[in-house]
Amino acid sequence: GGWVLLQNCHLGLDFMDELLETILTAEIQNDTFRVWITTEQHPKFPITLLQIAIKFTNEPPQGIRAGLKRTFSGISQDLLNVSNLPMWKPLLYTVAFLHSTVQERRKFGPLGWNIPYEFNSADFTASVQFIQNHLKKIDIKKGISWNTVRYMIGEVQYGGRVTDDYDKRLLNCFARVWFNESMFDSAFCFYTGYKIPVCKTLEQYFDYIQLLPAMDSPEVFGLHPNADITYQRNTSADVLDTITNIQPKESGGGSGETRESVVYRSAEDMLEKLPPDYVKARLVKMGALNSMNIFLRQEIDRMQKVITVVRTSLNDLKLAIEGTIVMSEASKNLRDALDNMYDARIPQVWRRVSWDSSTLGFWFTELLDRNAQLSAWIFQGRPKVFWITGFFNPQGFLTAMKQEATRAHKDWALDKVAIHNDVLKQTREEITSAPTEGVYIYGLYLEGAGWDKRRSILVESTPKILFVQLPVLHMFA
């Protein structure tokens, strides 16, 4: 009649099958018996066990209001009264606010933190404990040593988890702006409308927190309002992806085209538009040892691989749909291609040898565009402006350009040559000739910033515009 708690069961998956067997076969006399299991998400976790269980997930609260509520529900009145110094309560509230902020920034993906860190209540508890100890030891005349507080929070307690330099810089920035003498000023606020309340009891804190907005603007966390658009878009894409994945895959009855005929038609259409294979002989004529031509050959090899894979799988798919070959379990790739093409997504086999794209249509257009650039380079000579995002290895392209510059200047050493760039005022259509040295490139976008063409400088993003195309860049060594 008691309860059993098994923790971290993703570490003992073999035992889970045994446990399932036990639960299903044992005769349990008492209705009050329960088995509790804690586990991380794991792809190999037995699905039957999940299906018979009632599932709880412990999600971090969404928003500053919910985050502060959860943090304060773990604080006792004794902790509030632990110090009678006037600095104690504002400091406690600020650490709680920082704790909610660092967790909330995670939802914005790479815009929030470059690496998603697992900040948890232990970081909060340790920071509070440190501040408590620090206040016990301070000299009232000298006041708080802000450098110590900022170092402990930005570099040790929260900063100890942070491994990326830019993330560390951001965290230290929060510590610098929020933890200083001005936080005791009545005009101080984290962001418009988010002040430090003056309260004596926990109830008063909860009353104040309840008055905070339910939805926060990204600016509260130090982000541009556009960050919210990215977050909402990613969330809805995730939801729609999940819905598409769990839809039944068999052809339903009723009128309308079957899945197979839709995919068959689109496979025929793609095969018609697919470019022919490359002729290697042209490359030999162009000068096989020139560093740019070596790079071109590597690009063509990879492009050829993509074209071959696409052509083979489309032909096989047509044969399978006609029934000439069997679409068995062994040909998992064909089944995957059929499902993905029907949902306008990129088949796994193609994605493995190529690049990422949001839909199959965009991916295929890009295939044709990439191929067009490489073909034009072979047959019509070197382009005046290169579409750098159309290469598999853009880094290699810039290295080849560096080698070319080094060979042109006999006294230069390759390891002393650095790459520089100038952003021009022209767009790609306005370029009429190639540069005397280096290369012109286009196809780069800015995220999280705008571009002022007149002054050629970075500016804040325009509201609701997430990506801005850069004009042509002149890359030289």
NORNORTA-V802443 format. One record per run of one state. SS is the DSSP state (a for helix, b for strand, c for the rest). FROM is the first residue (numbers start at 1). TO is the last residue. If there is no record, write none. Layout:
ss=SS from=FROM to=TO
ss=SS from=FROM to=TO
//
This chain:
ss=c from=1 to=2
ss=b from=3 to=6
ss=c from=7 to=8
ss=a from=9 to=11
ss=c from=12 to=12
ss=a from=13 to=25
ss=c from=26 to=33
ss=b from=34 to=37
ss=c from=38 to=46
ss=a from=47 to=52
ss=c from=53 to=63
ss=a from=64 to=73
ss=c from=74 to=76
ss=a from=77 to=80
ss=c from=81 to=86
ss=a from=87 to=111
ss=c from=112 to=120
ss=a from=121 to=137
ss=c from=138 to=145
ss=a from=146 to=157
ss=c from=158 to=158
ss=a from=159 to=161
ss=c from=162 to=164
ss=a from=165 to=178
ss=c from=179 to=180
ss=a from=181 to=184
ss=c from=185 to=188
ss=b from=189 to=191
ss=c from=192 to=193
ss=b from=194 to=195
ss=c from=196 to=201
ss=a from=202 to=210
ss=c from=211 to=217
ss=a from=218 to=221
ss=c from=222 to=225
ss=a from=226 to=245
ss=c from=246 to=258
ss=a from=259 to=273
ss=c from=274 to=280
ss=a from=281 to=287
ss=c from=288 to=290
ss=a from=291 to=322
ss=c from=323 to=331
ss=a from=332 to=342
ss=c from=343 to=347
ss=a from=348 to=353
ss=c from=354 to=359
ss=a from=360 to=380
ss=c from=381 to=384
ss=b from=385 to=387
ss=a from=388 to=390
ss=c from=391 to=393
ss=a from=394 to=408
ss=c from=409 to=413
ss=a from=414 to=416
ss=c from=417 to=419
ss=b from=420 to=423
ss=c from=424 to=427
ss=a from=428 to=430
ss=c from=431 to=438
ss=b from=439 to=442
ss=c from=443 to=444
ss=b from=445 to=447
ss=c from=448 to=449
ss=b from=450 to=452
ss=c from=453 to=456
ss=b from=457 to=459
ss=c from=460 to=466
ss=b from=467 to=469
ss=c from=470 to=472
ss=b from=473 to=476
ss=c from=477 to=477
//
